[in-house]
Amino acid sequence: MSSPATSKASDCFRLKGSMFTLSMIELIHYSAIEFSNQLSRTVNQAPRFFQQMPVVISLEHLADDSTPDFKEIIEICRSLKVNPVGIRGGSDAMVENAFTAGLPSMGSVTPSPSPQRAQTSSPQPAAVEPSLVPARIIDRPVRSGQQIYARNTSLIVLAPVSAGAELLADGDIHVYAPLRGRALAGINGNTQARIFCNALEAELLSIAGQYKLSEDLQHSELWKQSVQAMLEDESKLQLSPLSLS
């Protein structure tokens, strides 16, 4: 009989928790032709960015009686080098059909209790003011392939961010140097988050899931300028000049 040390040494894998940022395709309604055409237009804006990108198919805006063809969705996505890895939301029937097609459920957003229900519920103790989480500060260059995440706080970078690098934050992102990689602020859904940088050369800017790609950014008069990015009406990413004087 092998010893515990021998058995452990022969294990072929270790299970570890991790965090990944996944883009979502939110289906409003489903038509194979419309879906294929729109996804093709989107991918053609930045083919290298979407190459083998893992995505989650969100069904939360679909009517419960909708019947999307998940095998068809997978085929369309993969024909455009996009890789669907699961679904979010949807009726029980959708979840079952998606799983049969090879897309597991990744849960759904838990709705907030209605005001009426909140009024009739038993009294709750006063909420405790959350403690301040200091911003994460990076004072060295962020190289291609690196990913830096500021959980439950903002991220401040005092050095250049190379193309291929990725900045993630639940709060704001500040880059006091050229930003050539990707910056994703408010990744927990914080629509009030902002992105600041003193030289916009980014591959992607995203706030709470709303994003602009390099192709869009380069056509802006603010390309290579000091800018701030924020959401307008919590749904449209807007750029504006940032004065550092």
Summary of the structure (lengths in Angstrom):
residues: 245
radius of gyration: 21.4
end to end distance: 72.6
largest distance: 72.6
contacts: 658
relative contact order: 0.09
helix: 23%
strand: 29%
